[in-house]
Amino acid sequence: MVKYILVAGGVISGIGKGVIASSTGLLLKTAGLKVTAIKIDPYMNIDAGTMAPTEHGEVYVLNDGGETDLDLGNYERYLDVSLGKDNNVTTGKVYQYVIERERRGDYLGKTVQIVPHLTNAVQDWIERVSKLPVDETGEEPDVCIVELGGTVGDIESAPFIEAMRQFQFRVGHDNFALVYVSLIPVVGGEQKTKPTQAGVRDLRGLGLLPDLIACRCEEPLFPATMEKVSMFCHVSPKQVLGVHNVSSTYHVPLLLREQGLLDFFRKRLGLGEIQISQDLKQKGQTLMSRWRSLTVGRDRMFDSVSIVLVGKYTSLQDSYMSVVKALEHAAMRCDRKLELHVGPLPSARVKKLLADTLKWVDSSDLEPQAETSSPVRYHDAWRAVCSAKGIIVPGGFGQRGTEGMVAAIKWAREQSVPFLGICLGFQMAVVEWARNVCDLQDANSAELSTETPHPVICFMPEISKTHMGGTMRLGLRPTVFEPKTEDSKLRRLYGNKEVAWERHRHRYEVEPKYVDELESKGGLRFVGKDERGERMQMLELDEHPYFVALQAHPEFCSRPLNPSPPFLGLVAAACGGNVLDEQIAANEKSYVAPHPESAKVVPASEAVTERAKGRKQEVDGIRVREDGGADADIEEMEKVLKKVVINGGGEGKH
């Protein structure tokens, strides 16, 4: 029987539920348990794919192509698991499923209601997904962490709260626990508990009782504060945890462990009765040791590395969450503190949030018109770019700021500054090379200019131009390294293997008819292509300390203890000296991709170019799944939804 731990929050959103949920899962893994995670997002969108990064943070892409909330990235990074699109439940998904059943007549003329039909669908979804294997064991998980987004009391989350109230009785008291995350504000130097008291009172009124109360605060909780929370929230002092601000979120698991979270759940959920193999116990102990070394070592780092992130979405810190985390992972591997530099911040609020540590350059501030419209921002942005030891240009959509990206890439290429381009950054690197090296005047992407005489970036021909959601090239895809690329820095960072697997999310690609011309000038090589050799997926400059770009999003597969190879290369090159050579040599010997073998399957597709027609996809052991692009992806989702069976039909049960 799977054990369930629900993590819900009150007072305010964005309080850190995701980190606490991930940290709880990590601690359970150190005990040798198999852990999975589910995120409930109470918004009407089917998924996060059509939401702007400035609206809800980055869109996190999974192996199966699911576009999800960024918290699933936290789960994968902390737990080192590979989740699927069904691990993200939204109001839109559940309502869509129930309405489709009603239209088919599955409810046999009954009045379809929130209770029991919708709440039962939520419970069945959670129970089914919690049993899906997510790690290399291929076995059913022992524990499922369920995070409820938003705050308790929100109108949109009410059906999910009711579903979880019922769920605790479905699975039984010994298999269900609740962690309530609340805020302890400081007013006039005093830690105030009234918001937490009110939040717990609301939670109890909805039929859920907290087993642990995790109190978020700026400074460590005073003993008197913890006693007050205990007294007025009707829990023992041992059930109140203080989660104060720490130098790094990687310290949170250790902070929770010191306060007895793991021991509490051992007793509360009877975890000691679960049969754990000796191998998993040993892996858990090793994980705890490595995690402790990681956090302690980070605090003792003296040297730093300076990286400039040139992006489009600078108004929300979470817009590039995975990119920043991947840079952190690489910096820790290189024994460096990460410094992310930027021009002026867009607002006092964002400045307060980011302080002096996590900042980036708005690519629009690098464009010529900014010199007259915002001269201070323009010069500060260029000062940051010119002083950086490494430059990264991440993904994005739309024309705004792309000329600033091209300018930053030109600087990195000409000044031999280590550079990494991701998705749009990859495409802009091709545009920059086409314009300034191949002399293709006004070369551009077909996405950004319909008038360009040289569309070196073209629209992907098999993708719908009318539907936005779920219609991109999504999910885990292979990149096959070209012959005679054994000397490629990027290939060697991937362990010098013939195939690298990364997650994709894009609609545009390099126009195949320009490839020969782009490579003819010498220096630029498309070292990695798709399985048919028609889609350019990795490029590298030979005569450069480190200039690489990928059409994929390698940041989604980075782990604290297993950094993404392209990010590791960028940070190592930015460190100078022989650090890059050392990391390349280490990865050639020991790099292991984070994806389970079962995930390394590519969907069947038709060749696009004449050169590729007749070539099989099954090369180098790549397995092909016989479906068919975006339409099949939608059909697959419908099949998955149909697997959810309402208990006993569900009619009339409250």
Summary of the structure (lengths in Angstrom):
residues: 654
radius of gyration: 25.2
end to end distance: 24.0
largest distance: 74.6
contacts: 2268
relative contact order: 0.11
helix: 43%
strand: 19%
